[in-house]
């Protein structure tokens, strides 16, 4: 069952993917029992049990959560990463050191590839699957441009700004990714590539970037971040 999701909104695309993923998992409905069945596919490779403990690291004087639901396009691809750094820099300008400002970024829906290493981008053609264009070439991205990026990101009037995921982590930023979206999209990829879903999901989880926390779902993470007094900022496309 191949689906063409070009030209539709990220939210409708994700809902379509859920339906396709449920079919790929052999689930007639995607209710509570089905979600439990899908969640077991992660097994011990998805460290969901320590997700709540991970959120306890939020202890800054100023706190914000960026809810990234879809990749931006063109020159705006960098925006969710730039906003994290701008929050730190402007708090620094008003007297709060970077590591005393808590910044949490949640990747969910079709933004989940940013949590994964270059190997997976190339193998599963994430640029095509998630409609992520390389902001320097305009072609489908074949690697994660924000993990240990080449120098070059510059904000007009400000100059070069270090917005790589690893650079932001060094400044205290926290990143997490939605396990439910990984479950759904890996099922779709497995079906398209005639592979076993369990194998694809295990592969994707093995390629999560260092320091990135897998959480049960993106909406779960939004709730937890706000329980920890993070201001909410929508950062989807």
C-alpha positions in Angstrom: 0.0 0.0 0.0 2.0 2.9 -1.3 0.9 6.4 -0.4 1.9 9.7 -2.0 1.9 12.5 0.6 3.4 15.2 -1.6 1.6 18.6 -1.4 -0.4 18.0 1.8 0.2 19.6 5.2 2.6 18.0 7.7 -0.2 17.3 10.1 -2.4 15.5 7.5 0.7 13.7 6.2 1.4 12.4 9.7 -2.1 11.3 10.2 -1.9 9.5 6.8 1.4 7.9 8.0 -0.3 6.7 11.2 -3.0 5.0 9.2 -0.4 3.4 6.8 1.8 2.5 9.7 -1.1 0.9 11.6 -1.8 -1.2 8.5 1.8 -2.2 8.2 1.8 -3.3 11.8 -1.3 -5.3 11.2 -3.5 -3.2 13.4 -7.1 -2.6 12.5 -7.4 0.4 14.9 -4.8 2.5 16.6 -6.4 2.7 20.0 -5.0 1.9 23.5 -4.3 -1.8 22.9 -2.8 -1.0 19.5 -0.5 1.7 20.9 0.7 -0.8 23.5 1.4 -3.3 20.8 3.3 -0.8 18.7 5.2 0.4 21.8 6.6 -3.1 22.5 8.5 -2.9 19.2 10.9 -0.5 20.7 11.8 -3.0 23.4 14.9 -2.3 25.4 16.6 -0.4 22.6 14.3 2.6 23.3 15.2 3.9 26.8 11.7 5.2 27.6 11.9 4.3 31.3 14.3 7.1 32.0 12.4 9.8 30.1 10.9 11.3 33.2 14.2 11.4 35.0 15.7 13.2 31.9 13.2 16.0 32.3 14.4 16.5 35.9 17.5 18.1 34.4 15.4 21.2 33.6 16.5 23.5 36.4 17.3 26.8 34.7 16.3 30.3 35.9 14.6 30.8 32.5 13.0 27.8 30.7 11.5 27.2 27.2 10.4 24.3 25.1 10.5 24.4 21.3 7.9 22.1 19.7 9.3 21.1 16.3 6.7 19.2 14.4 8.0 19.6 10.8 11.2 20.8 9.1 11.3 24.3 7.8 12.2 24.9 4.1 15.0 26.7 2.3 16.9 29.3 4.3 14.5 28.8 7.2 15.6 25.2 7.8 17.9 26.5 10.5 15.2 28.4 12.4 14.4 26.0 15.3 18.1 25.7 16.0 18.7 29.4 15.7 15.9 30.2 18.1 17.4 27.9 20.8 20.7 29.8 20.5 18.9 33.2 20.4 17.1 32.4 23.6 20.4 31.7 25.3 22.2 34.7 23.9 19.5 37.2 24.8 19.2 35.8 28.3 23.0 36.2 28.5 22.6 39.8 27.4 20.2 40.4 30.3 22.4 38.8 32.9 21.7 35.0 32.8 24.6 32.7 31.8 23.7 30.2 29.0 23.8 27.2 31.2 21.4 28.8 33.6 18.8 28.9 30.9 17.0 25.7 30.2 16.2 25.1 26.5 14.3 21.9 25.5 13.7 21.0 21.8 11.2 18.3 21.0 11.3 16.6 17.5 8.1 15.0 16.6 5.9 14.3 13.5 8.1 14.7 10.4 10.9 16.5 12.3 12.3 13.2 13.8 15.2 12.8 11.3 17.1 15.6 13.0 17.5 13.2 16.0 19.4 10.7 13.8 22.8 10.2 12.4 24.0 10.7 8.8 24.1 6.9 8.1 20.3 6.7 8.4 19.7 9.8 6.3 21.6 8.1 3.4 20.2 4.6 3.9 16.5 5.5 4.2 16.6 8.7 2.0 15.2 10.9 4.8 15.4 13.9 2.6 12.9 12.5 0.2 10.8 10.7 2.8 10.3 13.8 5.0 10.7 16.5 2.3 13.8 18.0 3.8 15.8 20.0 1.3 19.5 20.7 1.8 19.5 24.5 2.3 22.7 24.9 0.3 21.7 22.9 -2.8 17.9 22.7 -2.8 18.2 18.9 -3.3 16.8 16.3 -0.9 19.1 16.2 2.1 21.4 13.2 2.4 22.8 14.0 5.8 21.9 15.7 9.1 23.2 19.3 8.4 22.8 20.2 12.1 25.0 17.5 13.6 28.6 18.7 13.8 27.9 21.1 10.9 30.4 22.9 8.8 30.9 26.6 9.7 28.8 29.0 7.8 25.5 29.7 9.5 25.3 33.4 9.9 22.5 35.7 11.1 22.2 39.0 9.3 23.3 41.8 11.7 24.6 39.3 14.2 27.2 37.2 12.4 28.2 33.5 12.7 26.0 31.7 15.3 26.9 28.2 16.5 23.6 26.3 16.1 24.8 22.7 15.6 23.0 20.2 17.8 26.3 19.3 19.4 27.2 23.0 19.9 23.8 23.7 21.5 24.3 20.6 23.7 27.6 22.0 24.8 25.7 25.2 25.9 23.2 23.1 27.9 20.4 22.6 25.4 18.4 19.4 25.6 16.9 17.5 22.7 14.3 14.6 22.6 12.5 12.7 19.9 9.1 11.1 19.7 9.1 7.3 19.8 5.5 7.1 18.5 6.6 8.9 15.3 9.6 6.7 15.0 7.3 3.7 15.3 4.9 4.9 12.6 7.5 6.2 10.1 9.8 3.2 10.5 6.8 1.0 9.7 6.1 3.0 6.5 9.8 2.8 5.5 9.9 -0.9 6.2 6.9 -1.6 4.0 8.3 0.6 1.2 11.7 -1.2 1.3 10.3 -4.7 1.8 12.0 -5.0 5.2 10.9 -6.2 8.6 9.5 -3.3 10.7 11.3 -4.6 13.8 14.6 -4.4 12.0 14.1 -0.9 10.7 12.9 0.4 14.0 15.9 -1.2 15.8 18.2 0.4 13.2 16.6 3.9 13.6 16.9 3.7 17.4 20.5 2.6 17.1 21.2 5.8 15.2 19.8 8.3 17.6 22.4 11.0 18.2 24.4 11.1 21.4 22.6 12.9 24.2 19.2 12.9 22.5 16.5 11.3 24.7 13.8 9.1 23.2 10.4 9.9 24.7 7.1 8.0 24.5 5.5 10.7 22.3 6.1 14.3 21.4 2.9 15.4 23.0 3.9 13.5 26.2 7.1 15.5 26.1 5.3 18.8 25.6 3.3 18.1 28.7 6.3 17.1 30.8 8.2 20.2 29.7 5.4 22.5 30.8 5.0 20.6 34.1 8.6 21.6 34.6 7.6 25.2 34.0 8.9 25.6 30.4 7.3 28.4 28.4 5.9 26.9 25.1 7.0 27.9 21.7 5.7 26.3 18.5 8.7 25.8 16.1 7.1 23.7 13.4 6.9 24.8 9.8 
